[in-house]
């Protein structure tokens, strides 16, 4: 998911953007084998305004603002590193070549072994490798 605050004038999505400065959440669900997507957009920026990128929609004096920088947050998950869903595939691929998400899968396997020992196999472990990134543009 891509999240940011901006007044978007146009973008390459199917529906037009709101006609104001607002919070945007763009959700993208890729499918197996598809690891890239593109978003093109035009954003209204006001030069000379010195506002915090996290100050949202209002200035300290109560007026609407458009920041001169945009804080962008991106989050997602690594499809090959979901436990136990990709466990068999990870076990079969281990030792043959580097596997995407293998460090996370090693941790999930270790936690599963520990949980099984601690709880007498009465707990199911679910693990998901997530990626979170934030930048100011």
C-alpha positions as CSV (number, residue, x, y, z in Angstrom):
1,X,0.0,0.0,0.0
2,X,1.2,3.5,-0.9
3,X,0.0,6.3,1.4
4,X,0.6,10.1,1.2
5,X,-1.0,13.5,1.7
6,X,-1.3,15.6,-1.4
7,X,-3.5,17.5,-3.8
8,X,-3.3,15.2,-6.8
9,X,-4.3,16.9,-10.0
10,X,-4.2,13.8,-12.2
11,X,-3.0,10.2,-12.0
12,X,-2.9,7.0,-14.0
13,X,-5.5,5.2,-12.0
14,X,-9.0,4.3,-13.3
15,X,-10.9,6.8,-11.2
16,X,-10.0,10.5,-10.9
17,X,-8.4,11.8,-7.7
18,X,-10.4,13.9,-5.2
19,X,-10.3,17.7,-6.1
20,X,-8.6,18.7,-2.8
21,X,-5.6,18.1,-0.6
22,X,-6.3,14.8,1.3
23,X,-4.8,11.6,2.5
24,X,-4.5,8.9,-0.3
25,X,-4.2,5.2,0.2
26,X,-3.4,3.3,-3.0
27,X,-3.7,-0.4,-2.6
28,X,-2.2,-2.8,-5.1
29,X,-2.6,-6.5,-5.0
30,X,-0.2,-8.2,-7.4
31,X,-0.4,-11.7,-8.5
32,X,2.2,-14.5,-8.8
33,X,5.0,-13.5,-11.2
34,X,4.0,-9.8,-11.3
35,X,6.5,-7.8,-9.1
36,X,6.2,-4.3,-10.4
37,X,3.5,-1.6,-11.1
38,X,3.7,2.0,-12.1
39,X,1.8,5.0,-11.0
40,X,2.1,8.4,-12.8
41,X,0.6,11.5,-11.2
42,X,0.7,15.3,-11.1
43,X,0.7,16.9,-7.7
44,X,0.1,20.5,-6.8
45,X,3.0,21.9,-4.9
46,X,3.2,25.4,-3.5
47,X,6.7,26.9,-3.5
48,X,7.9,28.8,-0.5
49,X,5.6,27.2,2.0
50,X,7.6,25.8,4.9
51,X,5.3,23.2,6.4
52,X,5.9,19.8,7.9
53,X,5.1,16.9,5.5
54,X,3.2,15.3,8.4
55,X,1.1,18.4,9.2
56,X,-1.9,17.1,7.3
57,X,-4.6,19.5,6.1
58,X,-4.4,22.6,8.3
59,X,-1.8,25.2,9.3
60,X,-1.4,26.2,12.9
61,X,-3.5,29.3,12.2
62,X,-6.4,27.2,10.8
63,X,-6.0,27.8,7.1
64,X,-5.7,25.0,4.5
65,X,-2.1,24.2,3.3
66,X,-0.3,22.2,0.7
67,X,3.1,21.2,1.9
68,X,6.2,21.7,-0.2
69,X,7.3,18.2,0.5
70,X,5.4,14.9,0.5
71,X,5.9,12.1,3.0
72,X,5.3,8.8,1.3
73,X,4.8,5.5,3.1
74,X,4.9,2.2,1.4
75,X,4.1,-1.2,2.9
76,X,3.8,-4.6,1.5
77,X,4.5,-8.3,2.0
78,X,7.0,-10.7,0.5
79,X,4.8,-13.3,-1.1
80,X,7.5,-16.1,-0.9
81,X,7.8,-15.6,2.9
82,X,4.5,-16.6,4.3
83,X,4.4,-19.3,7.0
84,X,3.1,-22.0,6.8
85,X,1.7,-21.3,3.3
86,X,5.1,-21.4,1.6
87,X,6.8,-23.8,4.0
88,X,6.9,-26.8,1.6
89,X,8.2,-24.7,-1.3
90,X,10.9,-23.2,1.0
91,X,12.0,-26.6,2.3
92,X,12.2,-28.0,-1.2
93,X,14.2,-25.0,-2.5
94,X,16.6,-24.9,0.5
95,X,20.2,-25.5,-0.4
96,X,19.5,-25.3,-4.2
97,X,19.6,-21.5,-4.6
98,X,19.0,-18.3,-2.7
99,X,15.3,-18.1,-2.0
100,X,13.4,-14.8,-1.6
101,X,12.4,-14.3,2.0
102,X,14.7,-17.2,3.2
103,X,15.9,-15.4,6.3
104,X,12.3,-14.7,7.4
105,X,11.4,-18.4,6.7
106,X,14.3,-19.6,8.8
107,X,13.1,-17.4,11.7
108,X,9.5,-18.7,11.2
109,X,10.8,-22.3,11.2
110,X,12.8,-21.7,14.4
111,X,9.8,-20.0,16.1
112,X,7.5,-22.9,15.0
113,X,10.0,-25.5,16.5
114,X,10.2,-23.5,19.7
115,X,6.4,-23.1,20.0
116,X,5.8,-26.8,19.3
117,X,8.2,-27.7,22.1
118,X,6.7,-25.1,24.5
119,X,3.1,-25.9,23.9
120,X,3.2,-29.6,23.0
121,X,2.2,-28.9,19.4
122,X,-1.0,-27.1,20.4
123,X,-0.3,-23.8,18.7
124,X,-0.2,-22.9,15.0
125,X,2.4,-20.3,14.0
126,X,1.5,-17.9,11.2
127,X,4.3,-15.6,9.9
128,X,4.4,-13.0,7.2
129,X,7.5,-11.1,6.0
130,X,6.4,-7.4,5.7
131,X,8.3,-4.5,4.2
132,X,7.8,-0.9,5.4
133,X,9.5,2.1,3.8
134,X,9.0,5.9,4.3
135,X,10.6,8.8,2.5
136,X,10.1,12.6,2.1
137,X,10.0,13.6,-1.5
